[in-house]
Amino acid sequence: MSEALLLNAIQLGLVFAVLSLGEYITVNIMDSPDLTVDGSFVTGAAVCAMMTVAGMPNLGLLLSMVAGAICGCITAFLQTKMKIQPLLAGILTMTALYSINLRIMQGTPTVNLYIAGKPAPTILSNASIRIYVLLAIVAVIIFLLSLFFKTNLGLMLRASGDNETMVRSSSINVDHMKFIGLGLSNALVALSGALLAQYQNFADLQGGTGMLVLGLAGIIIGEAIFRPKHVGTGLAAAAIGAVLYRILYTFALRLGFAAGDMNLVSSVLVALTISIPAVQKYVRGWKENKARKAALASSKKGGQSHA
């Protein structure tokens, strides 16, 4: 893999690290994977693209987070007020967002970020400092989330995910926690979509397909490698895992896999990563069993010699 390809993989990995950090909130903190992601990712990209074309790229990043938070709150409303099962609520919001995103993009499936035939200026326009900008964004998000989850509100959100029944008996409004958690999660997911739009200079209506799996991949790979024991290290592991996943993805492309096969490759990579603890447990068991058999055979041999 050339240095240019590796740099590109790291940069894209940092963009998707923001996605993984958003999903970390629902998957690890709230213990409820959210299918809104595939829709809110495109919402962030669409909002940012339209604002960037209008000459306000930085405001586009901010508004993309606001739009993503609204998407998450809609899912929370369906869960808490309409009493719809969490996975179904996410599916309903994701499905509705397809039409909403199309309207945001003014009826076109793709919006190019070009002004007068040239790429619109954004925070990622300068290729020489792009990686540092992305590193700074990811580091700031990890730092702020780590601080947030140590506050009373953050601890209540974590407790709601650990044991909802106990938390309800403690007079904590779990419904409010779901609004906060899903809103914050989808705000970060939408920011990832916005950064991707600015990075590749276009927003695609179909760009959210598979984002849930992609974000989970970063979380799973990070946890499998680093075994984090705290929220702060868990967030950092998720971000690093997203970068490593993108490097593996790029390497798979270099091996000759067709672009149409990459969803299959992604699923296999995630499945293999998830199975690492089970494989390690199996190997330990096999070694221990082998050691017991060897010890038993040695003791029998010693007993026969003594006789």
N, C-alpha and C positions, 0 to 999 in steps of 0.2 A: 504494500500500500504506500503510495507516494505521500510526501509531506503535505502537499496541498489537499489531498483527499482526507488525510487524518485531521487536518485543521478544520476542514468543512464538517467532518463527522462530529468533532468536539463542539463546534459552534451550534450545530443542529441539536446535539445532545443537551446543550445548555438551554436552548429554547424549550425542548421537551422536558427538561428538569423542572421548569415552572409548572408544567402540566402534572408531573408526578407529585410535586409538592401540594398541588391542589387536591389531587386524588388521595394523598396521604391523610388528609383531614377526614374524608368520608370512610376510607377503608380501615385505617388504623385507629383513628380517634373516635369516630362515630360507629365503627363496626357495621357499616351499611354501604356497600358499593353503590354508586349513583350513576344511572344510565343517562342522566341529563348531559353528561360530558360531551358526547358525540355531537350534540346540538349547540351547546354553549361555546364550544371551541370555535365553531364556525361563526357564531354570533360575534364573538370578539374580533375575529378576522374581518368580518363584514363591516362592523362599525368602524374599526380602525382604518380599513381601506378607504371607505367613503370620506372619512375625515382627513386622511392623508392626501387624497386627490383634491380635497377642498383647501389644502395648504395648511392644515393643522394636525400634523402627525403626533405631536406630544399630547395634545388634547384627545386625540384618537385613542391613545393607550389608556388614558384615564377613563374615558367614556366606555371603552370596551370592558373594563373591570366593573363599572356600574351596571352595564347591560348584563354581564355574566352573573353578577350578584342578584339581579332581578330574576334571571332564569332559575337560579337556585332557590330563591324565595317562592317562586311559583310551584316548584316541586315540593317544597316544605308545606305550602298551603294545601296541596292535594293530599299530602300524607296526614297532616295534623287536623285540618278542618273538614276535609271531605272524606277522611278515613279510608283512603286508597292505599293499598299495599305498596311499600316503598319502591320495589322494582318496577311495578306497573306505573306508578306516579312518574318515575324517571322516563319510562318509555313514552308516556303520553306527552310530557313536556318536550322531549327530544323530537317526537313526530310533529308537534305543533311548530317547533322552531324552524323546521324546514321551510314552511311557507313564510314565516316571519323573516327569516334570513334572506329569502328571495326578494321580499319587499324592500328590505334594507339595501340590498344590492340593486334596487330599481329594476327588477325583473330579469337581470342577466346572471347566468351561472358563474361567470368569472369577471372580476374587476381587476384591471391592471393599474398598478400604482405608477403611472407615467404622467408627467406634465410637459406639454410641448415636445413630446417625443423622447424625453429623458426621464430616468427614474426619479421619483419624487424624493426630496431630501428627508431623511429620517435619522433617528439616533443610531441606526445600523448602516447608514450609507457609507461611512468611512471603513473600508475593509481592514485597514491597518490597526484600528483600535476596536473593531467589532467584538472580538473575543473578550477584551477587557470590560467592555460595556455589559456584555451578557454575564460575565463572571460577577460583576458588581451587582447586577440586578438579582441574580440567584443568591448571592451572599447576604444581601440586605433582606430578602424575603425570609431566608432561613433564620437570620438574627431576630427579625421582628416576630416571626411565628414562635420561636423559642421563648421570647419574652412573654408573648401573649398567653402561651399555655402554662405559664407560671403565675399568672394573675388569678384572682378569684373567679372571674368569668371563664377563663381558659380551663381552670380546674373543674368548674361545674360542667363545662362541655365535655371534658375527658370522662368525668364521672357518669354523665348521661350515656356515653357510649359503652362504658364498662358494665353498668347495671342500671338499666332504665327504671326498673321496678323500685329498687332501693332509693333512687334519686327522687322519684315521685313522692315517696313516703317522707322525704326530707324537705318537702315544700319547695323544691326547685322546679320551675316551670320547664319541663322537658320540651314542650312545643316551641318555646322561645329558643331553646338551645339548638333545635333542628333548623330553625330559620337562620340562626347565626352560622352554624356549621356549613349548611348547604350553600348559603349566600357567599361565605368566604371562600369555600372550595371552588365554586363555579366562577368567582371573580378571578381567581388565579388561573383557572383553566382558560377563561376568555383572554386573559393577558397573554398566555402562551400562544393562543391563536393569533392575537394581534401582532406579537413579535415575529411569528412565522410569516405573516402577511408582509411585514416590512422587510423581513430577511430575503424572501423570494420575490418580492415586488408584485405580488398578486394575491387575491383572495379567491378561493374556490368553494362553491356551494357544497361540493362533495368532500371537501377537505377534512371533515370530522370523522369520516368512516374509520373505525378501528382505533380511535384515540383512547378509548377506555382500556383496551388491551395494552396499548403502547405505554400509557401512564402506569398501569399495573406492573408492566415489565420492569420499569426502573425501580419501583418499590421492592419488588420481589428479588431482583438481582442484588440490590443494595443490602437487603436484609440477609440474603444467603451468604454474602461475602463477609460483611462486617459484623453481623449479629448485634445490632445496637440494643442497648439496655435503657436508654433514656430518649425522650422525645427529641431533644436537640440533635443527638447523634443519629436518631432515626431519620430526621429530616435531611441531614447531610448525606446519609447513606442512600436515601431515595434519589437525591440529586446526582450523586456520583454514579449510581446504578443506571440512571437515564443516559448519562454520557457513555458508559461502558456498553449499554445496549445499542446505542447508535453506532458505536465503533464496530460491534459485532455485525450489525445490520449492513454496514458499508462493506465489511469484509465478505459477507455472504454474497453481496452484489458482485464483488470482484471475483468470486469463485465461479460466476457464470449463471447464477440463478436468474430466471426471467423476472421482470418487474411484476408480472401477474402472479408469480409464485411467492412473493414476499410476505403476503398475509399468512400463508402456510408456514413459511420459515419462521415468522414471528411467533406463531402459536407454538411451534415445536421448541423454539428457544425458551419461551416462557414455561412450557410444560417441563422441560428438562431442568430449568432453574428451580421450579417448585419442588421437583422430586429430589433435589440434592439432599435435604435432611433425611428423607426416607432411605436413600441409597447409602448415606453415611451410617445410619442406624443398622442397615442390613450388613454392611461391611464389618462394623464393630461386632455385631452378633455372630457373624461367620468366624471372625478371628477368635472371639471368646470361646465359641463352640469347638474350634480347632484346637485351642490351647487346652480345654478341658479333656478332649479325647486324647491328646498327647500325654497329659498328666496321668490320665487313667491307664493308658497303655504302659507308661513308665512304672506306675505303681504295681500293676499286675506282673510285669517282667521282674521287678524287684522281689515280689513275693514268691514267684516261682524259683528264682535263684536262691533265695533263703531256704526254701524247702529242700 
